[in-house]
Amino acid sequence: MIEVGHASHTGLRRGCNEDSYWADSELGLFVVVDGIGGPGRGEIAAAIARDALVDAARSGRGLEPVIHDAGTTIATLSSVHAHHGPTGATLALLQVDHGEFQVTRIGDARAWLWQHGALTALCQGPPSAPTDAETGHAEAPTAAPTSRKRDTQALGITPSAQLDATPVRAPLERGMQFLLCTDGLAEAVDEPRIAAMLARTDLAAQECVEHLLLAALDAGGRDNVTALLVRVA
């Protein structure tokens, strides 16, 4: 059984919410997207990425090539409206299927795994960087060299061929929790506080998400805030 909590907020300093998300337990797809480009563009870029991933999951297509295709589509949008400045999107994605999970992210959106009392950042840093499970970083899969780190990439801005959308894959286990969020949460609430919240077994997933959102707002709410928590029971 999967329990899901989710929330999105404009924040305290922005006029519109350019974040978007999708949570579908039956489809096994969970994604948060942060649009870039300002009102009228960022939310469109986020919707393009979100809808492409949902359509791909429904049709059984692999999500990695779809991410690249969405980047091309958003880049085309940017070229049509070049006078508006860059338009793009970052994302964090979880797919659950046949007892396995895969997680990937583009840009400064974040994906964490909580398991056995430890919080692990997934898809953290460049794909070739050495990792150690005891340091709180997930072991990155082998990937082709890229000229950019994941943190600096964005759909529609980074050339599609250079995007590192390689997922982390592993067996799905009971007790796992996955937190996907945009940088409005990740930059406002530090990892120890996030870990402490995910350790709260007395709270439902929705309550945990709402507490995290409030913590981001209490820290100033300088950006849109979106969080999606998936618990595997």
N, C-alpha and C positions, 0 to 999 in steps of 0.2 A: 504494500500500500504506500502511496505517496501523499504526503501532506504539503500543501503549498501556501505560502504567504507572499503577498505582493502589495506594493504601494508606489505611487509616483506623486511628486509635488513640484510645483514651479519654483519653490525656494522663496527667499525673502528679498531678492535683489533683481530678479529677472521679470520681464513683462509677459513672457510666454514660456510654455514647457516644450522644449525641443526633444525631450526624451520620449521613448516609446518602449513597450514591452509586450511579450506574449507568453502566456503560461497555459499549457495544455497537457494535462496528465494522460489523457487517452492517446494523444499523438506522441507523447514522450518528448515534447519540445518546449524548451524554456529559454527565452532570449531577452536581453535588455539592449537597447540601442540608444546612443546619444548623438543627436543630430548636430552638425556644425554648419554655421553660416548665418545665423541670425533668423529673426522672424520671417516666415514665408519661404525659407529655404531649408533650414535645419530640420524642421519637422517633416518636410517632404523627403529629404534624404533618409531620415530614420524610418519613415513609412516604406520607402522603396526596399530597404534592406530587410525590414521585418516581414513584409509581405512575400518577398522572394524566398525567404527561408521557410515560411509557413507553407507556401505552395510546394516547395521542394520536399518537405517532410511528408506532406499529404500524398505526393505522387511517388514517394520512395526513392527520390533522387539523392545522391550524395550531397552533403551540405558544403563541403569544401569548395568544389568548383562553382557552386551557386554564390558563395561569398565573393569570389573573383568577378563573376558576372555582375553582381550588384554594384561592385566598385566601378566597373565600366559604365553601367547605366547612370550612376550618380555623377561620374566624370563628364558624361555627355550633357547632363543637366547643367553642370557648371560651365561648360563651354558655350552653351546657348545663352547663359546669363552671366557672362564673364565680368561684366561691369559691376556685378554685385559682390565680387570677391569669392574666395574659396567656399565650396559647399562639400560637405562630407559627413561621415558617420563613423563612430566607434561602436564596438559591440562586445558582449560576452554571451556565450551560448552553451547550453547543456542539452544533450540529446541522450535519452535513455531508451535502450532497445535490446531485447533478448538477453537480459541479465548483464549488460555492459553499459558503461556510460562513456561519452566522449565530451570533452570540453575544449572550446577554443575561444580566443578573444583577439580583437583587433584594437589597437590603441590603448587609451588609458581607462577603459572600462575594466572591471576586475571580476575575477572568479576565484572563490575560495572553497576548499573542502575542509569540513570539520569532521574528524574521525578519531576515535580513541583519545579524546581529550586534547587534540592538537589541531591547530589551524594551519592549513597549507595553502599557499598561493599557487594557483595553477597557471601554466603558460606564462611564467614570470621571466622577464629578461629575454635576451637573444637566444634563439634556439640552440646555438652551439655552446652556450655557457655551461660549465660543469655544475652539477647540483648534488645535494646531499639531503636525504629525507629528514635527517636530524636538524637541519638548519631551517626547516619550514618551507623549503622550496620543492616543488614537484620535479621529478626527473623528466626532462624534456625529451621528446622523441627525436630521432634523427631527421634532419631536414636539410634541404639545399641551402647553401649560404645565402644570406640576404644582406643588403647594404644598410638596412635600418633595423633598429630594435622594434619589437612589438609596440612598445609604449609610444613611439613616435609615428606609428602608421595610422592611416585613416582611409576608409573606403571613399573613393572619389578624389582623393588627394594624392595618396601613394599610388604610383603606377600599378595597375592590377597584377601584372606579372611579378611584382616585387612583394606583394602582400604575403605575409607568413600566416596562413590560416590552418597550419598543421595542428590537428587536435591531440590532446592527451587522452588516451584510452585505457580503461582498466575495468575489471569486474565490478559490478554493482553489489554492495553489501549493505545489510541491514545496519541502521544506526548512522549511516552517512548523512551529512547535511551539506548542501551546496548553496552558497550565497553568490548571486550575480548582482552587480550594481554598477551604476555610472560613477564618474569621478566626483559628482556632487556629494556622494556618501564617502567614497574612499579617501578623499582629501580632507574631509571634515572629521571623521571618526577613525581613530587609530586601531591597529590590529588587536592590541590587548583588550580594548573595549569591545570590539566585535567578537573576539573569542569568548569573553565573559558573557556576552548576550546569548551566543549560540549554545553555551553550556547550561542555560536556564531550561531545564527539563520541565519546570513548572509552568512554562509559558507555551501557548500554541504558536505555530509558525507565524500566523498573522500578527500575533501580539509582539513577537520578536522583531518583525519587520517594522511595525509601527514605533517601537521603542528606538530602533536604529534611525528611522526617519526623523523622529523628534530630536535625537541627539545631534543629527546633522543640522537641523534648524537652530537648535540651541547654540551651535558653534558658529552661527552667522548666516547659514542658508545662502551662501554666496552664489550657488549654482542650482540648476535643476537637480532633483534627487530622485533616483529610482532604485528600488531594491526588490529582489525576488529570491525567496528562500524555499528550497526544496528539501524536504526531509524524507528519507527512506525508512519506513517502519518494517 
